[in-house]
């Protein structure tokens, strides 16, 4: 599909105007210094592509829903046959919402700070009674993988591979910890919306935000891209897996750099969950030095394809070949 074809789709022209074209290149993907799933650091090559300057916003997602009538996964009642053994009262539309605790809790159980909230969705980010009024420029959240795919298809775009996303996030900096250098909070101030304080009960809000922030609230990276770190996690099109080999280059990009198949994409840390998982990148406003240090380009996280939360969004790309 050409850019002219894409621009002819309802609502797509404005979306095409706020993209950045990145040259292809080689870079060191992953890290040997942090979490096991980031290893090994290896050289990867990607072809040129365009990428959204910001994450998809509530305003943009509302335009998509208005044009298509699309209903997100969080707004649909789950089918009993898809969740055998589920309590009938739990089969209601909803999504996962972060709940700040009032005191320290064990950090080995994420259910201590996540609630399944009936009625939580992209329009109601913390549940019934909440709204996105005044949050047009915040990243849309409570979008499952299929929702991100649907938006991308409507806009004439695609979701990035993990390699493309990480290449874009690094902003041309090779071997740096963060998208802006090696210091989490440099002298000029906070560079991303992450958690300050003791997670999950104390948020000092030194960066000015408790949950999501408007896109573009922090300085862009070297490629002129905003919020590649923090604010909300971002879906990629790659299946999650551990143990990586250096991928072979293909046009346009190694789409699955770890060679993982859907049936192999389960998280070994949670063997009881047998739902395929995609790779999330970038971290979110909940990443904290005291708990989750995934506010780095190399960091990655597994997310089941049938899930949505209050801290997952996405951005799109257009490949040049």
SVG drawing of the C-alpha trace seen along z (x, -y; Angstrom):
<svg xmlns="http://www.w3.org/2000/svg" viewBox="-22 -21 50 46">
<polyline fill="none" stroke="black" stroke-width="0.4" points="0.0,0.0 1.4,-3.4 1.3,-6.5 -1.3,-8.0 -3.5,-4.9 -3.2,-5.2 -3.9,-8.9 -7.1,-8.2 -8.5,-6.2 -10.9,-8.1 -8.9,-9.7 -5.5,-8.5 -4.1,-11.7 -3.5,-13.4 -2.0,-10.2 0.6,-10.1 1.7,-13.7 3.1,-13.0 5.6,-10.3 9.4,-10.3 11.3,-8.4 14.3,-6.5 17.2,-5.3 18.0,-1.7 21.1,-0.6 22.8,1.8 22.7,1.6 23.3,3.6 20.0,5.0 19.4,6.3 21.7,6.2 23.9,8.6 23.7,6.4 20.1,6.7 17.2,9.1 17.8,12.6 15.2,12.2 17.2,9.3 20.3,11.5 22.3,11.9 23.3,8.5 23.7,8.9 24.0,6.9 20.8,6.5 20.1,4.7 16.9,3.1 15.7,1.4 14.3,-2.1 10.8,-2.8 8.5,-5.5 7.3,-5.5 4.7,-7.5 6.3,-10.5 4.1,-9.7 2.1,-6.9 -1.5,-6.7 -3.6,-9.1 -7.1,-8.9 -8.1,-11.5 -6.7,-9.4 -8.3,-6.2 -11.6,-7.9 -11.4,-9.0 -10.8,-5.3 -13.8,-4.1 -16.0,-6.9 -15.2,-5.9 -15.5,-2.2 -17.7,-1.4 -14.9,0.8 -15.4,2.4 -12.2,3.2 -11.6,6.5 -12.1,4.9 -15.6,3.8 -16.7,7.3 -18.1,9.9 -15.7,12.9 -16.9,16.2 -17.1,19.0 -15.7,21.5 -12.5,19.4 -12.0,19.5 -12.9,22.9 -13.3,23.0 -13.9,19.3 -16.5,18.2 -19.6,17.0 -19.7,13.8 -16.2,13.0 -17.3,13.2 -18.0,9.5 -16.3,6.9 -13.4,5.2 -9.7,4.7 -6.8,4.6 -6.3,1.3 -3.3,0.4 -4.2,-0.2 -1.6,-2.0 -1.3,-0.3 -1.4,-2.0 1.6,-0.2 4.5,2.0 3.4,5.4 5.4,8.4 6.8,7.7 6.6,11.3 2.8,11.1 1.6,8.5 -2.0,9.2 -1.2,7.0 -1.4,3.9 -3.6,5.0 -7.4,5.2 -9.7,6.7 -12.2,3.9 -15.6,4.5 -16.3,1.6 -12.7,0.4 -11.8,-0.3 -10.1,-2.9 -12.9,-5.4 -13.0,-4.6 -9.3,-4.1 -9.9,-3.5 -13.4,-2.0 -17.0,-3.1 -17.4,-6.8 -13.9,-7.7 -13.5,-9.2 -10.9,-10.5 -12.3,-14.0 -9.4,-16.4 -7.1,-13.5 -7.2,-13.7 -3.4,-13.9 -2.7,-11.0 -1.8,-7.6 -4.8,-5.4 -4.6,-2.4 -6.7,0.7 -6.0,1.9 -5.3,5.5 -3.0,6.7 -5.9,7.2 -7.1,3.7 -3.7,2.2 -3.7,4.3 -7.1,3.1 -6.2,-0.5 -3.0,0.0 -4.8,1.6 -7.4,-1.2 -4.6,-3.8 -2.7,-1.9 0.1,-1.0 1.5,1.9 2.9,2.6 6.7,2.5 8.8,5.6 10.8,5.7 14.0,4.8 12.4,1.9 11.0,0.5 14.3,0.8 16.2,-0.7 13.8,-3.7 13.9,-4.0 17.7,-4.2 17.6,-7.3 21.0,-6.7 22.8,-6.2 24.8,-3.0 25.6,-1.2 23.7,-3.6 21.5,-2.5 18.7,-4.9 17.2,-6.6 19.0,-9.8 22.3,-8.6 23.6,-6.7 22.0,-8.7 18.4,-8.0 17.8,-11.6 20.4,-13.9 21.0,-17.4 18.3,-18.8 15.6,-16.9 13.3,-13.9 13.4,-12.5 10.4,-10.1 7.2,-9.4 8.2,-6.6 7.6,-5.9 9.5,-7.9 9.4,-6.5 8.9,-3.1 6.7,-1.0 3.8,-0.3 2.7,-2.4 4.7,-5.6 4.8,-7.8 6.5,-11.1 5.4,-12.3 8.6,-14.2 8.0,-14.1 4.5,-15.6 2.4,-12.6 0.7,-9.7 -0.6,-7.8 -0.2,-8.6 1.0,-12.0 0.2,-13.8 2.4,-12.6 5.3,-14.9 5.6,-16.0 9.3,-15.1 12.2,-15.8 12.3,-13.7 15.1,-11.2 17.7,-11.6 15.3,-10.6 12.7,-13.2 10.4,-10.5 8.5,-11.1 7.8,-8.7 9.8,-5.8 10.5,-5.2 7.9,-5.3 4.3,-6.6 2.8,-3.4 4.2,-0.1 3.9,0.4 2.9,3.5 5.2,5.0 4.4,7.6 6.9,10.2 6.1,13.3 7.8,13.4 10.6,15.9 13.8,16.2 17.1,17.2 17.9,15.3 20.1,15.9 21.3,13.2 18.7,12.9 19.2,12.9 18.2,9.8 15.3,9.8 13.2,7.2 12.1,5.2 13.4,6.4 13.8,9.6 10.1,9.8 10.7,12.4 14.3,11.9 14.2,14.6 12.7,17.2 9.8,17.8 6.5,19.4 3.2,18.6 3.1,22.0 6.5,21.3 5.8,17.8 4.7,18.6 6.5,17.0 8.6,19.6 8.3,17.6 4.5,18.2 4.2,21.8 0.6,22.0 -0.4,19.4 -0.8,21.0 -2.0,18.0 0.5,16.8 2.3,13.6 3.7,10.7 6.6,8.5 6.0,5.2 8.7,2.5 9.5,-0.8 8.2,-0.4 5.5,-2.6 4.8,-5.1 4.9,-2.2 8.5,-1.3 10.6,-2.1 14.2,-1.8 12.9,0.0 11.0,2.6 10.9,2.7 13.9,1.3 12.5,1.7 12.7,-2.0 15.5,-1.1 15.4,-0.4 16.8,3.1 14.1,4.1 11.2,6.3 8.2,7.8 5.7,10.6 2.0,9.8 -0.8,12.3 -2.5,11.3 -6.0,11.4 -5.1,8.9 -5.4,5.1 -4.3,2.9 -4.2,-0.7 -0.5,-1.0 -0.3,0.5 -0.6,-1.4 1.1,-1.4 2.4,-3.3 2.6,-2.3 5.1,-2.2 5.1,-2.1 7.9,0.0 9.6,-1.5 9.7,1.8"/>
</svg>
